[in-house]
Structures are given as C-alpha cells and as structure tokens.
Amino acid sequence: MPSILLSLGIVLALFGVFALLAQSGSYVEYRLMRALRDHGVEGEAVFRREEYASGAKSRMYFDVCLPEGAAQVEFHEYMTAIPGPAGTVVSAVYDARNPKRARTGLRRDLDFEKEWPVVLLLGGGGLVLLGVGVILCVIDIAV
C-alpha cells in the first residue's frame, strides 16, 4: 500500500511536469525574441506565400534579404492580415547567426515581455513542484 508521501510526491511531480509542458511554447518564444534583441540585424524580407493555419491567423512565408552571395533563407510567421501581394518587401529583424530566426517589424518593436511572466510563473513553479515531488518520493522510498 503506497504511503501518503509517495502519493503526494507523485501528484506534485505530475503537476510540475504539466506546468513545464504548458509553458514550453512561451519559453521558446521568449528565447527567440531575446536572441533577436541581442543579436538581431535589421533588414528586409520578401513576402512569398500564405497558408491557412487555423482560426483567424494564417502562416505567412517570407524570404530574408541577406547580403550578396548568401543563400536565401525562408521563415514563417503567423499573422491575421496579408502584408500585400507576393513580392512585397517588409522590414524584418533576423539573427545574424541563424537567419531562419526572423520576425517582421523593427528591432525596437520586438515585444516579448508578455512571455516572461508565463515562463517565470509556470516554469519556475513547475520546477519547484517537480523537485518537491521527487524529493518526497525519494524520502518515502528511503524510509
């Protein structure tokens, strides 16, 4: 018969794992935007095509305009409105180390502050719950 410590530890660890999984998308977005803020280069991108994704947003594909001699790099972004006909040039920010990591707009307009509370609360809380749950399980097994 499992003890109360083991049961509580398993429940807390599961809640921690679920919290970490729930914030994983926000964490990836936060890291991408932070890298663009730190290493981003302002440039231009050419709108290529649109694909319907789901809901009101569609997936828009762009090619980053890189310096002469560099291969074209494609990136996509979810948007509600089409930026114009195919071939429209828009401003973009791309990571000089990995141009696939790009976003349309200007560097000063990058807004990733709404992701930070989600990462902090769910990620930090998830790690704490997971750690406490594992510790309770280990204590129960050792006793």
N, C-alpha and C positions, 0 to 999 in steps of 0.2 A: 504494500500500500504506500503510495507516494506521500511524502510529508508535505506540510504546508509551505516550507521554504522552497522545496523543489518546484512545486506548482506555481508559487508566486514568481520564482525566478524565470520559469519558462514563459509565463504570461508577460512579464516585464520585458524579457528579451524579444519576444514576438512583437510587442508594441514598438520597441526600439527599431527593429528591422523594418516594420511597416512605415515608421516615421522617416527613416533614412531613404527608403524607396520613394516615398511621396515627395521628398524634396530633391531628388536626384536631377530632375529636369531643370529646376531653378538653379541648382548648383552648376550645372553645365552652362547654362545661360550666363550666370554671374561670372564664371571663369572666362568665357568667351569675350564678354564685354570688358572685363578688366584687362585682358590681353590686348584688346583693341585700343583701350585708353592708354596703356603703357607703351605699346609697340606699333600702334596704328599709323598708317600713312594715308593722308587724304588724296583721293584721286577721283577717277570716274569709272563708271560701269555702263555697259550697254545692255538694255533690256532685250531678251531673246524670245521668251515664250511664257505662256501661262498654263498651269494645270489646275483643275478643280481639286481642292483638298477635302474640305468638309465645312459645313456651316457657312458663315459669311466670308471666310478667308480663302484665298487661293494661293497656290505656290507659284511664285514668280521667279523665273530663272534669269540670271544676269551673267555677263562676262566681264571680268575685271580688266580694265585697260592698264596693262603693265608696260614698263619701259621697253624700248625696242629690243628685239631679239628674244624676249621671254615668251614662253608658250602661253596661250590663252588659258585662263582658269575660270571655271564656272562655279557660281554659288547660287543658292536659292534663299528666298525669304518669304514668309507668309504675310500677305497684305490683303486689305479689303478692296482697294481700288487699283486698277491697272495704271502704271505710270505713263502710258502712252502707247503708240503703235510700236511694233518690233523695230529695233534700231534706235530707239530713244536713248539719249545719253543722260544719265543721272549722276549726281555726286555720290561717292561711296568712300568708306573707310575700310582698308584691308590691312591685315597683319603682314608685314614685310617678310616675316619668316615662313608664313604659310598663307598664301593669298586666298585659299579656299575659305578662310575665316574672314568673311567680309560682311558688312552691313551697309545699306544705303543710308545716305544722310551725311552730316558733317560730324567731325570728331567731338566738337563741343556739345553736340546734341545727343550724344550717346547717354542713355538713361538706364542704368542698371541698379539703381538704389532700391527699387521695389522688390528686387530679388533677395537682397541682403537680409531683411528680417525673416523671410521664409527659410533661408539657409541657416541662419543663426538659431531660430527657434526650433524648427523641425530637425535640422541636422544635429545641433548641439544637444537638444532634448533626446533625440533618438540615440545618440552615442551614450548619453548618461543612462538611459533606460536599458540599453543593451549591456553596458558594463555592470550595472547593478544586478541585472538578471543573471548574468554569467557568474558573478561573484556569489550570489545566493545559491545557485546550482552547485557551485564548487564547494561551498561551505556545507551544504546538505550532504553531498557525496562524501566529503571528508569526515563528517561526524558519524 
